[in-house]
Amino acid sequence: MRKVIGIGETVLDIIFKNDQPVSAVPGGSVFNALISLGRAGIKSSFISETGNDRVGRRIIDFLQENGVDSSSVYVYPDSRSPISLAFLNEQNDAEYIFYKDHPNDRLEFTYPTINADDIVLFGSYYAVNPVIRPQVAGFLDYARMHGAILYYDVNFRASHKSEVMKLTPNILENLEYADIVRGSNEDFEVMFNKSDPDTIYRTQIAFYTRKFICTQGAKPVELRAENGLKKQYAVTSASNIVSTIGAGDNFNAGFVYGLIKYGITRDTIEKGLTEEQWDNIIHCAQLFSANVCTSINNSISPDFGQMMNKEINK
């Protein structure tokens, strides 16, 4: 059975509406995607770190409750777990403030077993952080050597704009590792001062990989791929949007789900996907993304996950 391995940060998201806290849920970009995949019945494991406190214990329990292997989550014995404050505006988009107490991060973990055609999901600041870069790059080398498909979600926030010059070598190396790259127009505006998908693809992405998805909030999803494939997909929006936190993370989860559902292997990727295959996979990505927007949570609902689990096992 194919599986998904994610590597990324863990946080406790405390969510505010009208400056009042309304929810507190475990989170983190890759974390959110893996919870959704676990709920959809996909075998998943997570590589990360957390503090030795009540929040850290809750994060590990939450992974296990949702069917995600947490054995590669390292617990720092003398640190507190990171906290994120997410303030929802009138459109239910979030502005973040992060608090972190890991002054001596070194990321210790045992490599999970990786087989050919397993999928590795990586991204965000965690994937470029200079402090843990050797461990992250070593794992990506290991994954590639074992025949995994590497999916890179850029997810580069404006709060790190001052570090772009320092982090550019790591960003470019991640693009080189990746088989598929997904980023938002806002990510590329922060990193490269570019927001047009064609320009981004031509000048920043195509040299490294021919498979590029650019999401743009409520505007259409843009696909660029080999053989000149260029396509737009209207956003599948929920009628009752509660929060857009996790929309991009769950686009990733749905995309990875689609790779498995439609039998996309490393060989398929190297030969090039057909337009129909892209259509099917991006449809899954949009279903997951739309579902998460209907609640205050960071991942798809358990009921939707059960439905997706039945779909993939038909």
PyMOL commands that set and color helices and strands:
alter all, ss='L'
color gray80, all
select helices_A, chain A and resi 29-39+54-65+125-127+133-145+158-177+185-192+197-205+247-261+266-271+275-292+302-312
alter helices_A, ss='H'
color red, helices_A
select strands_A, chain A and resi 3-7+11-17+20-27+43-51+68-76+80-88+94-101+119-123+149-153+180-184+212-216+219-224+230-233
alter strands_A, ss='S'
color yellow, strands_A
deselect
rebuild
show_as cartoon
